[in-house]
Amino acid sequence: MTLEFHKLTPQIERMGEYFIGQEEDTRDKLALALELLAQYTDGSLLPMIHERVQDAVNKDAGYRGAKPLDEPIADAYNPALLPESATIVATDGSQVPPDRHGAAEYYVINTGTIVVCHGTGEPPIISSDPHLFYENEYMRIEGWGATNASTVAARRTVAEMAALAEGTWGQRSEPRPLIALLDNPLLLIGMGVEVPDRDQLKALYFDAMTRLLDVGAGLAGYTDRPRSRYVVGLLHLMDLHNRSVDITRKVLSNDGRLEGLFDTAIYSTILPPGTRSALFVQMSPLNKEFKYSGGDTHEIAFFYMNVAAEGRPPKLARVEVPMWVAENRGLIAEMQVLIYHQCGQVVSRYPYVLTRAHELAIIKHDEAIQLDTMVRVTLTRCGLEATESEKQSGKNAVSGKKTRFEL
């Protein structure tokens, strides 16, 4: 039976009306946010902002918003001039998760890496590195059972950082600045209790980060169309103080009068193309763990950046950097201009190096099918059973062309 679209039509129309109402609500909240932001434009107010954030943290009130470093929070910061030469390394990854209904249990992690020697005219250096995992030590976790999809995704994230560190290390003697870009946030989201070997994975991740620190690379994690609310959380905290509301876990469980507003709405009105926001730190237990495990150099800071072309509507990205990069404002400015230059090479205004890294890493559907066929052929040649489960066979029959079933 096919999807009955005529039954969805009135629901889709109601959805459109709902989003119109949401837009009006967002405009009101944005006006309030900009009003609050205007109260804290003066850099001399930073100590007071820091004090209020620290007070919320000391009270264990569950504050998860932003804390500015040392820059006024409403300013736009310009990039450096485009350097004559630079080295940009980017990595992305993908995976084929284990399928317990398949002919054999295995998974694949593939990483793609590209090196662009900006200003030299040389073609990019590209590589991809697929790994097939099938041994018991990878397919099962002692005391937990079969390896789940969340664990495979976490291992892919670590493999991406390791590949980025390896690729950047190989370019350590090339022209500076040396920029290492990851198509992901740097904070290890998705590494919770559902990933049993998370402690070992985190250790490998920090080792790779440290290798990038040792080579002096400008490491950054790039997030397109971010939906974060860290600065909104900060403005909510300031709003509570303005209204003399006690700072408790309950009042910080949402963003109050700014609930539902995203940081990008605020900075879309502030940042001209190519500029960035102030640098912030996200006050979360995860970032605290980064600082504890890797030291002060590994705490993660972030800024927003408008990567839109001149004269075009704003297009905001969030760029995460470790503290060893955040403290080097010259490197930050160079990173800005190089990211903006990379965005200018793709119509979608997404960094070219990350686009190519994704192309190198992605495992297409037909490639996954071909891989599975190769596995089946090998199993059959070895005299082993190579059939999928009855459940999967039934799903395949239903998902393909219509089949007549006799009762």
N, C-alpha and C positions, 0 to 999 in steps of 0.2 A: 504494500500500500504506500503511495507517495504522500509527501507533505501537502496538506490541503491549504494552499495559500489564501483562498478566499476567506477562510476562518481567521487568518492572521491579519488581514487588511484593516479591520476596525481597531485591532490592538495596536498596530503600527501607527495609525492616525492618532490614537490617544497618547502614544509615546511621544510623537512630535509635539503635541500640545503641552505635555509634561515638561519637555526640554525647553520650550519657550518660557514657561514659568520659572524654570531653573536659571535661565539667562538673566531674567529681571532680578531675581534674588541675588545672583552673583554680582551684578552691577552695584547694588546697594552695599553689599559686604566689601567690595573692592573700594568703594568711596570711603568707608569707615577705616579700612586698612591703611589707605594712603594718608588719611587724616592722622592716624596713630603714628605712622612712619615719619610724618612731617615734624612730630614733636621730638624726634630723636635723631635729627640730621646732624646736629653739632657733635663733632668728634670728642669734645670735652665731656659728653654724657656717657661715653663708653664705660668708665669705671662704675657708674651707677647701674648701667645695664648688667655688667658683670656681677655686681653685688646682688642684684635681684635674681639672676640666674642661679648663683651659688646658694642663695637663701633657699630657693626651691629644691635644689639638690640636697642641701643639708637637712631639710625637713623630710626627705625621702617622699616627696609628693608626686613622684612619677613623671617628672618633667622630661619630655622627649623632644623638645624644640631645639632651636639653634642657639649658639652662643657666638657672637662676633669675635674675631681675633683682635685686630688693632686698627681696623679701618671703619670710618663712618658708614652706617648700614644703608644709607639712601643714595650713596654716590655711585657713579658709573666710572669704571677704570679702563683706560685705553690700553690697547696692545702695544707691543714694541713695533719697530719697523721690521718688515720681512727680512730675515737674514739672508745673506748671499748663499750660504750653504748650511745644511742641517741634515741630521739623520733621524728618520721616523720609522719606528718599528711598531707593527700592530698585529694582534693575534685574536682569533675567535675560535670557537669550538662547537661541535655538535655530537650527538650520540644516537645510536640505535639501542633502545632499552631492551632488557631481557624479556622474552616472551615464553611463558611457561606452557603455552599451548602450541609452540612451534616444534619443529623437528628436533631441535637441540637447544639447550639453554646457553646463551652467550650474550655478550653485548659488545658494542664497538664505540670507541671514543676517537674522534678525528679532530685534530687541531690544524688550523691554517695560519701561516705567518707570512707577512710581507714586509720588506725593507725598502723604503724609498730614500734615496740619497738626493735630497732637495738641492737644486742649483747646479748639479753636475751634468744633467742631461743623460745620465745613464739609466737604462731600463730598471724597473723594480726587480728585486730578488724575491722569488716566491717559493714556498714549499708547503706541503701538507704532510701530516704524520698520523696515519691511522693505526690504532691498536685494537686487536681482537682479544677479548677476555673470556675464558671458558673454564679455567682451572677452578677447583673447589675453593681455593683460598680467595678467589675473586667473586665466585657465585654464591657463596654462603658466608655468613658472619656468625661466629661461634656464639651461641646463646640467643641468637636473634632469628635464625632461619635464612631463607633465601634473600639475596641482595635485591632491594627494591629500587624503583625508578628514581626516588629522591636521592638515594645514595649514589647512583650512577651520575645524576646531574651534579651532585657535589664533587664527585671525582673529576668530572669534566671541567668544572670551574678551577680546580687545583691544577689540572693539566694545562689549562689555558695560561695561568700565571707562570707555571714552570716553563712552558714553551716561549712565553714572552721574555722571561729572564734569560733563557738560553739564546734566543735570537738577538737580544740586545747585547749580551756579553760578547757575542761574535762581532759586534760593531763598535766595540769600546775604543778602537783607535781611529774611528771615522770622524768626520767633521761634527763639531758641536754647534748648537745644542743637540743633545741626544734625547729624543722623546720616545717613550714607550706607552702605547695606547692599548687599553683593554676595552672590548665591547661589552662592558658590564660595570655595575658599581664595584668599588673596591671592598666595601664592607661585605662580609660573607653572609648574605641573606640566604635562607634555605639550608642552614647548617645546624638544625636543631636536633631534638631527641629522635626524630625520624631517621637520622643518619648515625648509626651506631658507632662508626669509626671516625666520628667528627674530630676527636682530639688529635689523632694521627694526621688527618687531612689538614687541620689548621696548622700543625707544625710544619708540614711540607709547604703550605701556602706562605707562611712567614719566612721560611728559608729562601723561597724564591724572591719575595719582596726584599729581603736583606741583600740578596745578590744584586738586585737593581740599585739599591742604595750604594753598595760598594763600587759600582761602576759609575755612579754619579748621574744616573738617568732621571729624566723628568717623567716619572710614572703618573699616569692618569687613567681613571675609569670614566667612560663617556656614557651618559644616559640620554637618549633622545626622548622628547615629549615626556619629561618627568612629571609625576603627579604627587610630589612630595610637599609637605606642609610645615617644614621646619621653621621657616621665618614667620609663617602665620602663627605657629605655636609661640614664638617669641613675642609677637605683637599681642597675642591673647594674654600672655603673662603681664606685659606692660599695662594692658587695659585693666586687668584685675587690680593691679597696684593703684592705678589712677582712680578707681572706684572704691578703693579701700576694702576689697574683698579678701578674706583670709585665704592664703594659698594652701590648698589641701589637694589630696589625690583626687577627690571627687570633682573639684572645679577644673582640674587639669586633665580630666579623662576625655574631654573634647575641647574644641576651640571656641566655645562660647558664642559670642556674637559674630565670630568669623567662621563658624563651622561650615565646612564644605568648600571653602576657598582654597585655591592652590597658590603656592609661591610664584608660579609662572605668571599668574594674572597680575601680580604686583609688579614684577620686574619687566613684564612686557611694556609697561607704561614708562619705565625709567631708563632702560638700556637701549641706546642706539646700536645699529649693527656693528659687530666686532668687539663691543665692549663687554665687560664682565661686572658682576656685582662684587660687593665686599666678600671677603673670605669668612666662612663660618665653620664651627664644629658642631656636629649633631650630638646632643647630650643623651646618648643611649647606652644601656649596659653593653651592647655589642661593641661600640666604639671604645668604651672603657676597657673592655677585654683586649682590644687591639693595642691600646696603650700599655696595658699591663704585660701582655705577652711579648710585644716587640719593642717596648720602650717608647720614649717620647717621640722618636722619629717616625713611628709607625701609626700614631693616632691619625685618623682620617679627617681632613678638612674638605670643604666643597665651596664652589661658587657657581652662579648661574651665568650663562653667556648667551647673547643674542647672535645666532649664526646666520640670520637672514641677510639676503642681498640688500644693497642700498635701495631705498624706495619701495621695499616689499614689506608685507606685514611681519611682525615679530615672529621669530622661531627660536624658542628657548631650549637650551640643553643644560643639564647639570653635569659639572665636571668635578669628580672626586680626586683628591691628591693626598698623599701621605704628608706628614708634617715636615719632613726634610725638603719637600718641594714647596710647601706653603710658605716656609720661612725665606725662600729665595725668590723675592719679588721680580727680579730680573728674568729668572727662568720662567716664572708664571706668565710674564708679559710676552716672552718668546713663544711659549706654549700657546697662548691665545692667538697670536697672529698666524702660527702654523696650522692650528685647528681651523681657523677661519679660512685660510688659503685652501686647505684640503676640502672644506665644505663647498668652496666655489668651483670645484672640479666635477661636482655631481649635481644634477638638476634638483634632486630632492633635498639639497643642502645638508647632506650627511657626509662625514669625512670619507674621502676616497679610500684611504688606507683601510678603514674599518669595513667599507663596502667590499673591497677586494678580499680582505681576510675572511669575511663571511662566505664569499663565493668559494674560497679555497677549502673552507671547513665543512660546508653544508653537505649532508648526505641526502641525496634526493630519493624520492620514493622508489623510482625504478632501480636505483643503485642498491637500495636495501633489499629489493626483491632479487636482484642478481646475486647479491651476497648470500642470501638465504638459499638460492639454487645451488651455488657453489658448495655450501655446507652440506646440502642434501646429497649432492653427487659424491662428495668425499666420504660421507657416512656410508652410502650404499656401496662404494668401492671397497670400503673396509669391512663389509659384511654386517653393518649395523642397521637397525631400523631407522628410517628417515621419513616418518609420516607425522603430520600435525594431529592435534587432538580432534575428536569428533565435534566438539563445540566450535573450534576454529573453522573446521570444514563447513559446518552449517552456516556460520557467519559469512564465510566467503561466498557461499551459494546465494545468500540473500542480498549481499552487497553488490554482486555483479548483475548480469542481465536477469530478467524475471524468469523464474523457474516454475514449471507446473508440478505440484506435488500430488501424487495419487494417494487417496485415503482408503 
